[in-house]
Amino acid sequence: MINTVVKRDGRIVGFNEEKIKAAIRKAMLQTEMGEDEALIQKIVDRIGVTGDERMTVEEIQDRVELELMNSPRKEVAKRYIAYRDQRSIARRAKTRDMFLEIIEAKNNDITRENANMNTDSPAGMMMKFASETTKPFVDDYLLSSEARDAVRHGYLHIHDKDYYPTKSLTCVQHPLDRILTNGFIAGHGESRPAKRIETASIISCISLETAQNEMHGGQAIPAFDFYLAPFVRSSYIEEIKKSEQLSGEDLSAYYDAELDDYIKRPLDGLTGVDRLLQHAMNMTVDRVHQAMEAFIHNMNTIHSRGGNQVVFSSINYGTDTSAEGRCVIRELLNSTYEGVGNGATAIFPIQIWKKKRGVSYLPEDRNYDLYKLACKVTARRFFPNFVNLDATFNQHEKWRADDPKRYNYEVATMGCRTRVFENRFGEKTSIGRGNLSFSTINIVRIAIECMMIKDKEERIAKFFSKLDQVLDITARQLCDRFDFQKTALVKQFPLLMSRLWNGSESLKPNETIESVINQGTLGIGFIGLAECLVALTGKHHGESEESQALGLKIVSHMRSRVNEYSEKHQHNFSVLATPAEGLSGKFTSRDRKSFGILPGITDKIYYTNSNHVPVYYHCSPRHKAQIEAPYHELTGGGHIFYVEIDGDATHNPKAIADIVDMMDEYNIGYCSVNHNRNRCMTCGYEDASENLEKCPCCGGHDIDKLQRITGYLVGTTDRWNSAKLAELNDRIVHK
């Protein structure tokens, strides 16, 4: 006898014979003989009594078809089958419509979920087809019922859910020295160890591209200058040997001679050995420049993930004070300043300058001249961003200025903001580690549900109670995903689990990755702190000290809870200031349907990213820094401080340095500076005017308008979703 029914979405409900009767009755009414209640009851009784205790909807419908075919009313069976097919088509209509929008390259929030992905290309379409059809599979078969309900009701968003079945990890900071020294195998090709700067540059690109195909997040190099420095020296030695061949001189004594810097100088007036060595140096600097130029060019042209997306790449640098390291930094910055192709600003890699007192920040520091150059480059090209190694939470007790491998103890970040440093299960470092997966909580919805409680203390207490419930669900969901990821085999990630991930070198191809991935992090993110605070107090944290205090209390509470989860579940949990892109409007849209348009909360079509002051709020950079800085120490999974500056920053690198000074003053972990930059794609003219539609130089209308979205640059807003476009239009300059 049937007691329960498994519905198509996996829910289990009680058996209801009336639904079967209604379906048969509709089929009968489409025949000449009409309905027959006695036959209907007879069929339903037989199915109910002879069926299994638990049956699926499809199994019951199959039984109905069989009973009708065996009855005198076979014409009803045909109508029932046709009706069943129509319902099936109707259920698939949403998928059909979505597929057609992808096929027709329509510009909407489905096809523009990721501004860095070209879903108009065949490969992009294929990726989007796969993405949108994989997510329901995850909901039905891989999520727990509580996680599925939290997602369905708008409390939780699982990032990269389409990649969930692949067991892939999010991101990794590449220990590039392992690859440059030992080589690696990618697909059917084998790379030998690098010997010169050009090879090192190419292998760096290949490493980033190959790992991108094995992961669903970004790729980063944590110490680009340190890793490539040895190949500047080897290339210099090559050039000296060429000079030896031409001159007949023995210059071997100079192969390993200490150098203060690699500076190009004219050969006029130089003779003998001095002339030969300067020529070798000039040639070396040219080679380094070309290698850096090629690196940047490659990172903006090679594609990954089926050929529809340039590699989401980042590089960290700035603290190698050796002559060779300085040469890498200088030529990288010079190449970035010049631009790629016809002088366009490079979108990738996201470059991050490591700010460190005693090394790369103060006038007396060895790399201060390069820091000034970095500010100049940022003023024109948006990059580098700046990570603050002096922030209290970014310091490492093992860091020593005289340690040639001190980069192991320097925090590095992904350009979008993801940070990995602390580690319960191994060395505290960013290198060879990354985020495993992360999910984001809609704290705005929780706050809205508490708005009607008049007593403030009771209202806030209720908010924290609800927040705890969702936090618990999120932690369990991330643990479930970890348990799924850990079953992956090493051979599924041939580069990641042979050269990149810490500890993976000892694993065999058919072993699982379980023993090494616990060094990664599980991130619990949040979005819309500003709107959450408006719901609870009437004002956001940028305009009210009371709201700021509550905001810090909320994020501090989340930090305390993730520490508890780390102990309870024995994982590296962290709080992430979520870099919402596709998510920026999803929560808002759902909450609008549930609660309507609420002033200061759902009246925009997006929620403010993480703990940021709303983009439309008028305030000074200093006020913004004072408000947002305290959240950086609480969000160990990643954070960023943005400032929008006015006018043409190209000739004002001091404006960039002033923002970095505020990082130092307010203990900010990571920051970037936004400003206007237009470029005519026809003639190359550049300016900083707003809403430029026509080039004043050649009259062309093909204007490249650089904008920053969740940490990375996008040369066109055509691929932005509607929520991010709305946020862009609301951005105001901080004065």
N, C-alpha and C positions, 0 to 999 in steps of 0.2 A: 504494500500500500504506500502511495506517495505521501510523504510528510513535508518535505522541504524541496525547494527549487533553487538551482544555481542560475542566477541571471547572467546575461552576457557581460556585465561589468564585474562579475565575480562575487557580487553580493548574494547572500543566502536568505531566502524569504520563505514564508509558509506557503503551502500549496493552496491555490485558489481556483476551484473548478469553474467559477463564473467567467474567468478570462478565456477558458477553452470554449465554453458555451457561446460567448460573444463572437469569437472568431468563426466558429462553425455557422452560427446564425447569419453573419454577414455574407458568407459564401452561399448559403441557401437562398438568401433574398435576391441573389443575382441569377437564379435559375427560374424556369417557368413554373415549377411545382411549388416554389416558395419554401417556407420554413416548416420543419417537422420537429416539434418539441420533444416528442417521445423518443425519436431517434437520437436527438441531441443528448438527452439524459442517458440513454442506453450507452452511447459511445463514451461519455464522460465517466459513467460509473465503471465501465470495463477498464478504462485506462487508469482510473484512480485506484482500483482494487488490485490490478495485475502489475502495476508499475513498481519500480524499485523504491526504496524508502527515500532516496535522494536522487533527483534527476535534473538534467539541464533543460533549459527552455527548448533547445534544438531537439533533444531526445523526445520530449513530450510532443512537439510538433510532428516529428516523424511518426509517432504512434497514431496521431490524429489522422494523418494522411493514409496510413495503413488501414485503419478502421473504416474510413470513408470508402476506400477502394474495395473493401470486402462487403460493403453494404449495398442495398439496392440503389443508392443515390450516387452512382459513380460520377455523374456530372458535377456534383457538389465537390468531389475530390479535386476535379480539375480547377474549379473556381478557387478552392482553398489553396491549391499549389500556386496559382497565379497571384492570389492575394498575398501569400507568403513571400513570393519573389518581389512583389512591389514594395512590401515593407522592408525587405532586405536592401533593395535599391535606395529607398528613402533614407535608411540608416547610413548608407555609404555616400549620400549626396554631399554631405559636408566635405568628405575627403575628395570627392570629384571636383567640387567647386574650388577647393584649395589647390588641387593639381592643375586645374585650368589657369588659375591665377599665376602659378609658377611657369607654366608652359607659355602663357601669353606675356611673360615678363612684366606683369603689372607691378606698379610701385606701391606696396602696402606694407603693413607691419609684419606680415609673415615673411615676405621676401627681403625685407630690410631689417631683420632682427639683429644682424651683425654688419656694421658699416664697412668692415674690412673684407667682407665676402661678396664676390660677384656672382649673384644667383641668376644673372642673365645668361651666363655662359653654359654650355652643355654640362660641363663638370659641376658647375654650381647648382644647376637644376637637379642633377642626379643626387648631389649631397642633400639638397633640400627635400626631395622626395623621400630619401632614406630617413632624414631627420624627423619629418612630420609623421611618418608611419611607425617609427620606432618608439616614440614617446608613449603611445597607448599601450604598447607591449610592456613597457616598463611599469606603467600604472597597474596593469592587470596581473602581471606575473612576478615582478621583482620588488614591489613596494609592499610594506606591511599595510594592513587596513588602516591603522591610525595615521601613518604617513600619507597614504592615499587620500584620506579624508581631510587632512590638514592642507594638502595641496588643492584639493577640489574646493574647499571653502575659503581659500585665499589667505591662509595664515603662513604658508610655507612655499618657497620656490626652490626646486632642486636644479642647480646649474648643470649645464651640459648633460641633461637627462637623456638626450639622444645617444650619447656615447656610453651610457651606463652599461648596456649589454656587452660592450667591447672589453670591459674590465680595465680600460686605460686610466692612467693617472693624469693629473692636471698639468703640472709644469715641473721644470728642473733647472737648477743653476749648473751649467756645464763645467766640469773640471777639465778644461780644454787641454791642460798640460798632459793628461793621460793619453789623449788622442794624438797630440802633436809628437809626443815621445814614442808611443808604441804603435801608432797607426790603428786602423780599424777596418772591419768588413761591413759594407752596406749593400744589401742585395747580392748581386753577383760580382760586384766590384770590390777590390781590396785596395786600401790606401796605405802606402808606406809611411814611415815617420817623416816629418817635415825636415828640410835642410836649409831652406831659405825663406825669406819673408813672403814671397809671392805664394809659395806652397802653403805656408801657415795661414795666410789669408783665405785661400780657397778651402782648405780643410775646415776652417772656422765656419764658413758658409755651409759646407756639406753637413757638418755636425748639427747645426741648427735646423737645417731643412729635413734631415733624416729623422731626427728626434721629433720634429713637428708631426710627421706622419705616424708616429707611434703614440702620440699623446693628444689630449683634447684641449690643452691650454697653451700658454706661451713658453718660449725658450729664452734663456738668458745666459750670458757669459759673465761671471762675477768679478773677474780681474783681467780684463782684456789686455791692459798694458803689460802686466807682469807676464802673461802667457806668451805674448808675441815678442817681448824684448829680446830673448836669446837669439831669435832669427834675424834681428837687426845686426847683431854682432857677427853672425855667420855670413850674412850677406856682405858686410863690410870686409871681412877677411877675403871673400871671393873677389871683391873689387881690388884689394891690395895685391892679390895674386895676379890679377890681370895687369896691374901696373908693373909688377915684377917681370912679367913676360915681355912687356913692351920695352922696358928700360934696361933689363938685365941686372937690376939691383936686387940684393937680398934684403927683403923687408920683413922677414919672419919675426924679428924682434918686436914688431909693432902689432902682430896679430892680436895679442891679448893685453896690449898696453892700456892702462886706465885712461878713460876719456871723460871730460867734464860734460860734453854735449855734442850733438851732431848738428852742426850749423853749416849751411851752404855759404861759401864765400868765393869771390872771383879769384882766378888763378894769377891775375896780373901781379907782377912783382915777386912771385914765388919761384924758387928754383930748387933743384935737387930733390931730396927726400921730402921736404915740406910741400913741394908742388905735387909730388906723386900721392902723398897721403891726403892732401886736400881734394885732389881729383877723386880719389877713392871714396872720400866722405861725401862729396857732392853727388856722385853716382849712387851711393847708398841712400841718401836722403830722397833722391828722385825715385828710387825703387820702392822705398817705404811709402812715399806719397802715392805712387801708382797702385801699390798693394792696398792701401786704405781706400783709395778711390774705387778700386775693383770690388772691395768688400762691400762698400755702401751700395754700389751699383747692383751687385748680385743680390743683396738683401731686399732690393726694391723690384727685382725682376724675376727671380726664381720662385716657383710656386710649389705649394705643398697641398696635402689633403685633396688628392684627386685633381689637382691643377686649377683650383678655383680661388686660391687665396695665397697672397704673399705671406711669407713666414712671419708670425707674430713674434718678433725678436727684440731683445734688449741687450745692451752691453754696459757694464759698470767699469769705470776707470778713474784715474786721477792721482793715485797715491804711490805709483812707482817712481822713485826719484833717481833711478839710474839713468845714465846718458841714453841708453837704448830705450828704456821705458818712456822717457821724455820725448824721444823721437817719434815713437808710436803715437803718443797722445797729441803731439803738435801736428803731425801730418794728418791724423784722423780729424782733428778740428779744422785744419785748413781745407781738407777735402769737403767736409760738411759745409763750411762757409761758402765754398765755390758752388756747391749744388751738384745735382746729377743731370746727365743728358744735356739739355740746353740751358742748364742753370737752375733747374727746379729744386725745390726743397725736398730732401729725402724724407719719406714717411717712416721708413724703418732703416736700421734698428733704432728703437728708442734708446737714446744715449743718456747715461746717468753719471754725473760727476760726483766723485766721493770727496765730500768736504771734510777735512781733518786738520785741526790746529796742529801746528808744528810740521805740517807736510804740504798742505795744498790750499791754504785759506788766508793766512796772515801775510803781510808784506815781507816779513823776514823768512818766510817759508820757502823751501827749495822750489816748489812747484807753483809759487804765487803768480809768476808770469803766465803760466799755462791756465791758471784759474781766471786771470783777467781775459785771456783769449777765449776761454769757455763762455764767459759772460757776453763777450762780443758776438760769439757765434749764436748763442741763445737769443740775443736781441734781434738777430736776423732770421734764424732758422728754427726757433722754438726749442731746439735741443742744444746742449744737454739739459735734462732736469737735474736736480740736486738732492743727494741723500746725505744726511747729517750724521757722520760717524761720531761726532761729539755729543749727540743726544745721549742722555744718561742710560736709556734703554737700548742703545745701539753699541755700547762699549763692551769690550771683551777683556777679561782679566789677564789673558795670555798675550795680548798685543804688545809688541816691543818694536821700537823704531829701528833697531839694528837687526831685526829678524828678516832675512831675505824672503821668507815665505809668510810674512805677516798678513798677507791677503787672506790667508785661511781664517783669520780672526776678525775680518772686516765684514760687516753686514753688507749684503747686496740685495737689490730688489728687482722685481719685474717692473717693466715700465708702467704697466697699468696700476700697480701699487702692491701686488702680492709680496709679502715678506715672510721669509723663513729664516730663523736664527736659533732660538732656544731649542733644546733637544733633550728629552728625558731618556732617550735610548741610544745615545752616542755623543760624539763630539758636538759642542756648540759651534755651529758654522752654517753658512748659507750654501756652501759648496757641496755638490753631489746630492742635494736634497731638493724637495719641492712640496707643493701642496698636492694631496691625494684627491680630495674633492671638497666642495663646499656647498652649503645651502643657506638661503637667506630668509629671515623672518620678517613678516609684515607687521612691524610694531605699531603702525598707524591704525590698522584694523582693530587691534587689541585695544588701543586707546579710545577709538570711536565707540566701541561697545561699552565703555565705562563712562562716557560723557554725561549720561543722564543721571548719574549718581550725584546728588547735590552736595553732600558733605565731601570736602576736598580730601581729607585724610582717608575716608572710606573709598573714595574714587581711586586714589593712587594705590591704596592697598590692594584693591580689586585688580588694578592693572598689573601689579607685580605678581599676583596670584595667577592670572591668566598667562602672563609672560613665562612664568616657570613651567606651566603645563606645556606650552609650545616649545620651550627650550628642551625639555625632557624628550619630547617627540623627535625633535631635530637631532639631538645627540644619538638617540637610538637609530634613527634613519641613517646617519653617517656611519655608525658602527655596522649596520647591516650592509651598507655599500662597501665598507672596508672588507667585511667577511667575504663579499662576492669578489672584490678585486684581488684579494690575496690568493685566490685559487688559480689565477692566471699563470701560465707557464713562461719560463724565461725566454724560450724561443719565440714567443709572441712579440717580444720587444728586443730585437737583436742588437741594437745599439745601446738603448737605455739600460738594459740589464747585462751589458758586457763591459762598458767603459764609463758610463755616466753615473748611475745610482750607487751611492756608497755601499760597499759590501757585496755588490753584485758580481764582482770578478771571480768569486769563489763558487758561484752557482753553476750548475750544469743545465743544458738546454731543456731537459724534460722535468726539471724541478720547478716547484712553484716559487713565486716571488715573496711568499709570506714572511720569510725570515729577515728580509731587508726593508720592506716598505714602511714598517712602523716608525722609521726615522722621518717620514713625511708628516704633514699636518692635515688635520681635519678642521675646516673652517666653518664657524657659525657667523653668518653675516647679518646685517640689518640695514634697512632702508627707511628713509623718511623720519629721522629724528625730529626735524623741525616741525613737520605736520603732526607728529605724535604729541609734541609738547603743546602745540596750539590746541589740540583736542583736550589735553589734560589741564592746561593752565590758562589758555586764551592767548598766549604769546609764544613765539619761538625763542630759542636760546640767544639769538643775536640781538634781541630787543628787550630781554628781561633777565635780570640776575637770578630771580627765582626759578625761571625756566632753565637757565644754564645749570643751576645747582641740581635740578631734577634730572636734566639730561646726563650730567656726569654720574648721578646716582644710578640711572638706568644702565649705562654702559659699564659702570663699575660692577654692578650686579651681574651683568652678563659675563664679565671677566672672572668674577668669583665662581660663577657656575661652571664655566669651561674648565677652570682649575679643578673643580670637583669631578667633572667628567673625566679629566685626564687621569685622576687617581682611580676612579671607579672602573673605568673601561680600559685603562692602561694604553692610552693613545696620546699623541700630541695635539690636543684641541687648542684652538685659538679663536679670538674674536676678530672678524674681518669687517672693515668699513667698506661695504660692498661697492664695487665699481659697476653699478647697474647700467646696462645699455638697453637690451631688449626688455629687461624687467622694469625699466623706469615707468612704463605706462600700464603694464599688465595688472599690477596690484590696484592702481588707481581706477582703472576701468571697472574692475570687479566691485570695488568699494563704492563707486558711484551708483552702480546698479542696486546695491544693497541699502545704501544710506542716503542717496541723493547728493546734491551739490552742497557741500559745507564750506563756508567762507574760511579761507586760510588753510583748508585741509584737502578737500577734493575739488576745489574750484579751478585748479590747473589740471591738465591731463597727464601730469607726471608727478611723482614724489621726488623730493630733494634727495640727492645721493647721500647715503650714510649719515655722517654727523656734520655735513657742511651747512653753513649759513645759506639760506635760499639765494639763488643766483640773482633774483630780482631785488634783494634787500640792499638799500644804499648804505654803505659803510666804508670806512677807510681800510687799507690793507692791514694796518696795525690792529684795528679793532677785530677784524676777521681772524688775524693770527692769535690774538688773546683768547678769543672764543674757541677756536678749533684746536689749538695746540694741546690742551690737556687730554684730548681724546686719543692722541697718538700713542701715548704710553699705555693706554688701555687696549688698543687694537693691534696686538702683536701679529695678527695675520695679514696686516697690510693697511695702509692709510696714505693719504696725499693731501697737501695743502695747495690750493689753486689761488692765483691772484690774476685779475683781469686789469691790464694797464692800458692807458689811452695813448693815442698818437702813434707815430712811427718810431718803434723802439730800435730800429737799425743803428741809429747814431747815438743811442743812449744806453750803453752797456751798464752804466752806473745804476740805472733803474733795476736791472737784474740783480746786481750786487747788493742793493738795498734790501731786496726780498730775502736773499741768502743771509744777510745780517740779521734779519728778523727770525730766521730759522735758528740761528745761533742764540739769539736773545731769549726766545720763548720755548726752546727745547723741542722744536719741530723735527720730525723724523725724515720727511720727504716732501719735496715741493716742486711745482712747475709754474711757469709764468705764461699766461695767454695774452695775445695781442693780435691786432688785425694784420693780415698779410695777403695781398692780392698779387697775382702774377698773370700777365697776358701770355697765353700759350702760343700766340702767333709771333710776337716780337720779343718777348722776354721782359717787357716793362714791369716794374714792381712798385707798389706803394701800399699805404696803410689806410686809405680812405674807406669809409663804410659804404656798403651797398654799391660797389663799383660794378657797373654793367657794361660799360664801353671803355676800351683802352684809349686814354688821351693821346697816346703816341701814334698808334697805327689805325685806330678806329675799330679794332677787332672786338668781338663779343665773347670769345672763348676765354673766359676769366677763371683762373684757378684760385679758389678762395679757401685758404687753409684754415681749418678749425680743429680743435682738440675735442675728442670724445672719449671719456673714461680713461684718459691717460695717453692715448695715442692720437696721431694726426690723421686727418682724412682730407684729401685734396678736393673733394666734392661732397656736397651734402645730399646728392641724389640718392645715396644709399642709407641715409639716416631714417629711422622710423619716426612716426609723427610725434611721439612723446619727446624724443631727443631734439627734434626740430623746434618744438614749442619751448623747450628749455633754452635752446640756443638763442631764440628770439627774445627771451626774457633776460638774458645775461646783461648785466650793467658793469660799467667800469668801476673799480674800487679806487676812490680818490681820498 
